[in-house]
């Protein structure tokens, strides 16, 4: 078993100013904590920020914790907000954007082999 307080997990700035803007990531679970199959991460996208436009060969589940954002895919743009959840399919191009005035936070679960 593993329990921790969010305030004890350092946020890492993953922004590069181009493909990723105004975005931090917290690794909520790590391999050394004994979790064998998946990783839980918390992303914070500040106003005007976004994650990269990308795809990967695994699906991932998301739970939207705070604020509002936009999930962009090749076919549509969907507004998401705190309290919603869903997933992005394997090989689906996607990006999260924050065009709003407050921070947007979401939890992302991925398979351990795809960090």
RODREN-937505 format. One record per residue: residue number from 1; residue in three letters; chain; z, x, y of N, C-alpha, C, O, CB in turn. Coordinates in steps of 0.2 Angstrom, whole numbers. Atoms other than C-alpha are relative to their C-alpha. Last residue first. Glycine has a CB too. Example, Ala and Ser with C-alpha at 12.3 -4.5 7.8 and 13.67 -1.06 7.14 Angstrom:
- resi_resn_chain_n_c3_n_c1_n_c2_ca_c3_ca_c1_ca_c2_c_c3_c_c1_c_c2_o_c3_o_c1_o_c2_cb_c3_cb_c1_cb_c2
- 2_ser_A_-1_-4_-6_36_68_-5_3_-4_5_4_-1_11_-7_2_2
- 1_ala_A_0_4_-6_39_62_-22_0_4_6_3_9_5_6_-5_0
This chain:
- resi_resn_chain_n_c3_n_c1_n_c2_ca_c3_ca_c1_ca_c2_c_c3_c_c1_c_c2_o_c3_o_c1_o_c2_cb_c3_cb_c1_cb_c2
- 115_unk_A_-3_-1_-6_-96_31_32_-4_3_5_-3_5_11_7_4_0
- 114_unk_A_5_0_-6_-107_25_19_3_1_7_1_-2_11_-3_-7_-1
- 113_unk_A_5_-6_0_-98_30_3_-5_0_5_-9_4_6_-4_-1_-7
- 112_unk_A_-2_-6_-1_-83_19_7_-5_6_0_-4_11_4_6_2_-5
- 111_unk_A_-2_-4_6_-92_3_8_2_7_2_0_10_7_-6_0_-5
- 110_unk_A_6_-3_3_-91_-5_26_2_3_-7_8_5_-8_-3_5_4
- 109_unk_A_-2_-2_6_-79_-17_35_-7_3_-3_-12_0_-3_3_-5_-5
- 108_unk_A_6_-1_4_-81_-19_54_2_3_-7_5_8_-7_-6_4_3
- 107_unk_A_-1_-4_6_-68_-26_65_-6_0_-4_-9_-5_-5_6_-3_-4
- 106_unk_A_1_3_7_-73_-32_82_2_5_-5_1_11_-5_-8_-2_-1
- 105_unk_A_-3_-4_6_-68_-29_100_-2_-4_-6_-2_-10_-7_7_1_1
- 104_unk_A_2_4_6_-77_-35_116_2_5_-6_0_11_-6_-8_-1_0
- 103_unk_A_2_-4_6_-70_-28_133_-1_-5_-6_2_-10_-7_6_4_-2
- 102_unk_A_-6_-2_3_-71_-40_148_-2_4_-7_-7_3_-9_5_-6_-2
- 101_unk_A_-5_-3_-5_-84_-44_161_6_3_-4_10_6_0_1_-4_5
- 100_unk_A_-5_4_-3_-99_-49_149_5_5_4_4_11_4_4_-4_-5
- 99_unk_A_2_2_-7_-115_-41_144_5_-3_4_4_-5_10_-7_-4_0
- 98_unk_A_-5_4_-4_-107_-33_129_-3_-1_7_-2_4_11_7_4_-1
- 97_unk_A_0_-1_-7_-120_-28_115_6_-4_4_8_-9_1_-7_-2_3
- 96_unk_A_-5_4_-3_-119_-27_96_0_2_8_0_8_9_7_1_-3
- 95_unk_A_-3_-4_-5_-135_-20_87_5_-5_3_4_-11_4_-5_2_6
- 94_unk_A_-5_4_-4_-145_-25_72_3_5_5_3_11_5_6_-3_-4
- 93_unk_A_-1_-3_-7_-159_-21_61_5_-4_4_4_-10_4_-7_1_3
- 92_unk_A_1_5_-6_-156_-29_44_1_4_6_6_7_7_4_-6_-1
- 91_unk_A_7_-1_-3_-158_-16_29_-2_-5_6_-8_-5_8_-5_-1_-5
- 90_unk_A_3_-7_1_-142_-23_21_-7_0_2_-11_-5_1_0_1_-8
- 89_unk_A_3_-1_7_-137_-40_28_-2_8_0_-3_11_5_-6_-4_-1
- 88_unk_A_7_-2_-1_-125_-41_43_-3_2_-6_0_6_-10_-1_5_6
- 87_unk_A_2_-6_3_-109_-51_40_-8_1_2_-11_-3_4_0_0_-7
- 86_unk_A_6_1_4_-99_-65_48_-2_7_-3_2_11_-3_-6_-2_5
- 85_unk_A_1_-5_5_-83_-69_58_-7_-1_-3_-10_-6_-3_5_0_-6
- 84_unk_A_6_1_5_-78_-79_73_0_6_-5_3_11_-4_-7_0_4
- 83_unk_A_-1_5_4_-61_-79_81_-5_-2_-5_-5_-5_-10_2_-6_3
- 82_unk_A_-6_-1_4_-65_-69_96_1_-6_-4_0_-12_-2_6_1_5
- 81_unk_A_-6_0_-4_-83_-72_102_6_0_-5_5_0_-11_1_-7_4
- 80_unk_A_-6_0_4_-101_-70_96_6_0_4_6_3_10_0_5_-5
- 79_unk_A_-6_-1_-3_-117_-75_105_6_0_-5_6_-5_-9_1_-4_6
- 78_unk_A_-5_5_1_-132_-73_94_6_2_4_8_7_3_1_-1_-7
- 77_unk_A_-6_-3_-3_-148_-64_99_5_-6_-1_4_-11_1_-2_2_7
- 76_unk_A_-4_4_-4_-163_-67_87_6_3_4_7_9_2_3_-6_-3
- 75_unk_A_2_7_-1_-177_-62_76_4_-3_5_1_-8_8_1_-3_-7
- 74_unk_A_8_1_-2_-176_-43_76_-2_-7_1_-7_-7_5_-4_3_-6
- 73_unk_A_4_-1_6_-157_-44_77_-7_0_2_-9_-1_7_2_-5_-6
- 72_unk_A_7_0_-1_-145_-43_92_-3_2_-7_-1_7_-10_-2_5_5
- 71_unk_A_3_-4_6_-127_-48_90_-7_-1_0_-10_-7_0_3_-4_-7
- 70_unk_A_6_3_2_-120_-53_108_-2_5_-6_-3_11_-6_-6_1_5
- 69_unk_A_6_-4_0_-103_-51_114_-6_-3_-3_-6_-9_-4_2_6_-5
- 68_unk_A_6_3_3_-87_-60_118_-5_6_0_-4_11_4_-3_-6_5
- 67_unk_A_6_0_-4_-69_-55_120_-6_-4_-3_-6_-7_-8_-2_6_3
- 66_unk_A_-1_1_-7_-57_-50_107_-6_-1_4_-11_3_2_5_6_2
- 65_unk_A_-7_0_-2_-56_-49_88_2_-3_7_6_-6_8_3_6_-1
- 64_unk_A_0_-1_-7_-73_-53_81_7_-2_2_10_-7_2_-5_-5_3
- 63_unk_A_-5_5_-3_-72_-51_62_1_2_7_2_8_9_7_0_-4
- 62_unk_A_-3_0_-6_-87_-42_54_5_-5_2_3_-11_0_-6_1_6
- 61_unk_A_-3_6_-3_-93_-39_37_3_2_6_5_7_8_5_-2_-6
- 60_unk_A_-7_-1_-2_-105_-25_32_2_-7_3_-1_-11_6_0_6_5
- 59_unk_A_-2_5_-4_-121_-25_21_7_2_3_11_6_0_0_-7_-3
- 58_unk_A_-6_4_3_-127_-9_14_1_-5_5_0_-5_11_6_5_-1
- 57_unk_A_1_3_7_-143_1_15_6_-3_-3_6_-4_-9_-3_5_-4
- 56_unk_A_-3_-4_5_-142_4_34_-1_-4_-7_-2_-10_-7_7_2_1
- 55_unk_A_-1_4_6_-150_-3_50_3_5_-5_2_11_-4_-7_-3_-2
- 54_unk_A_0_-4_6_-150_3_68_0_-5_-6_1_-11_-5_6_5_0
- 53_unk_A_5_5_3_-150_-2_87_-2_4_-7_-5_9_-7_-7_-1_4
- 52_unk_A_7_-2_1_-135_8_92_-4_-5_-3_-1_-10_-7_0_7_-4
- 51_unk_A_1_-4_6_-119_0_98_-7_2_-1_-11_-1_3_3_-3_-6
- 50_unk_A_3_2_6_-118_-7_116_0_5_-6_1_11_-4_-8_-2_1
- 49_unk_A_1_-4_5_-110_-6_133_-3_-3_-6_-5_-9_-6_7_3_-3
- 48_unk_A_6_-4_-1_-111_-15_149_-2_5_-6_-7_8_-5_0_4_6
- 47_unk_A_6_4_-3_-94_-22_148_-5_5_2_-4_11_4_3_-2_7
- 46_unk_A_-2_2_-7_-84_-11_136_-6_-4_3_-11_-3_1_2_7_4
- 45_unk_A_6_-1_-4_-88_-11_117_2_-3_7_4_-9_8_-6_-4_-3
- 44_unk_A_-1_4_-7_-72_-9_107_-6_2_4_-8_8_5_7_3_3
- 43_unk_A_4_-2_-5_-75_-5_88_2_-4_6_3_-10_6_-7_-1_-2
- 42_unk_A_-1_5_-6_-61_-7_75_-5_3_5_-3_9_8_7_-1_2
- 41_unk_A_1_-3_-7_-65_1_58_1_-5_5_-2_-11_4_-7_4_0
- 40_unk_A_-1_5_-5_-60_-4_40_0_4_7_4_8_8_6_-4_-1
- 39_unk_A_-3_-3_-6_-67_7_26_1_-6_5_-4_-10_5_-4_6_3
- 38_unk_A_3_1_-6_-71_2_8_4_3_6_9_5_5_0_-8_1
- 37_unk_A_7_4_0_-70_5_-10_-2_-1_7_-8_-2_7_1_-6_-4
- 36_unk_A_6_-3_4_-56_18_-15_-7_-3_2_-12_0_0_2_-1_-7
- 35_unk_A_4_6_1_-42_15_-2_-7_3_-3_-10_7_0_-2_-3_7
- 34_unk_A_0_2_7_-29_29_-6_-5_-6_-1_-6_-9_-6_6_-2_-2
- 33_unk_A_-5_6_0_-23_32_12_-1_-3_-7_2_-8_-8_-1_-5_5
- 32_unk_A_-7_-3_2_-32_49_11_5_-5_0_11_-3_-2_2_5_5
- 31_unk_A_0_-2_7_-49_40_11_7_2_-2_9_1_-8_-5_5_-1
- 30_unk_A_4_-7_2_-46_32_28_1_1_-7_6_-1_-11_3_6_4
- 29_unk_A_-2_-3_6_-41_15_35_-5_6_-2_-10_6_0_-2_-6_-6
- 28_unk_A_-6_3_2_-41_9_53_3_2_-7_9_2_-9_0_-8_0
- 27_unk_A_0_1_7_-53_21_59_6_-2_-2_11_1_-2_-2_7_-3
- 26_unk_A_-6_-2_3_-54_17_78_-1_-1_-8_-3_-6_-10_6_-4_2
- 25_unk_A_-1_2_7_-71_17_86_7_3_-2_9_8_0_-5_3_-4
- 24_unk_A_-5_-4_3_-75_17_105_1_-2_-7_-1_-8_-9_6_1_3
- 23_unk_A_-2_3_6_-91_11_114_5_5_-3_4_11_-3_-6_-1_-5
- 22_unk_A_-7_3_-1_-96_13_132_3_-3_-6_5_-9_-6_-1_-6_5
- 21_unk_A_-3_0_-6_-114_16_127_6_-3_0_7_-9_-2_-5_-3_6
- 20_unk_A_-6_3_0_-123_21_111_4_0_7_4_6_9_5_3_-6
- 19_unk_A_0_5_5_-141_24_110_6_-4_-1_7_-9_-3_-2_4_-7
- 18_unk_A_7_3_1_-142_32_127_0_-5_-6_0_-11_-4_-5_6_-2
- 17_unk_A_3_1_-6_-125_38_134_-7_-3_0_-10_-5_5_0_6_5
- 16_unk_A_4_-5_-1_-119_46_118_-4_-1_7_-8_3_9_-5_2_-5
- 15_unk_A_5_1_-5_-104_35_116_-4_6_0_-2_12_0_2_-3_6
- 14_unk_A_6_-1_4_-93_37_100_-7_0_4_-12_0_2_-1_-4_-6
- 13_unk_A_6_2_-4_-77_38_110_-6_3_-4_-7_8_-5_0_4_7
- 12_unk_A_5_-6_-1_-64_40_97_-5_-3_4_-9_-8_2_-2_3_-7
- 11_unk_A_7_2_0_-49_28_98_-4_6_2_-3_10_6_0_-5_6
- 10_unk_A_3_-3_-6_-32_35_92_-8_-3_0_-11_-3_-5_0_8_0
- 9_unk_A_7_-2_2_-23_24_79_-4_2_6_-5_-2_10_-4_-5_-4
- 8_unk_A_-1_-7_2_-4_23_83_-7_3_-2_-7_9_-4_4_0_-6
- 7_unk_A_-1_-5_-5_-7_8_94_1_7_-2_0_11_2_7_-2_4
- 6_unk_A_7_-1_-4_-15_-2_80_2_5_5_-3_10_6_-3_-6_3
- 5_unk_A_1_3_-6_2_-1_70_-7_2_3_-8_8_4_6_1_5
- 4_unk_A_0_-4_-6_1_4_52_-1_-4_6_-3_-10_5_-6_6_0
- 3_unk_A_-1_4_-6_3_-2_34_0_5_6_3_10_6_6_-5_0
- 2_unk_A_0_-3_-6_-3_5_18_1_-4_6_-3_-10_6_-7_5_0
- 1_unk_A_0_4_-6_0_0_0_0_4_6_2_10_6_6_-5_0
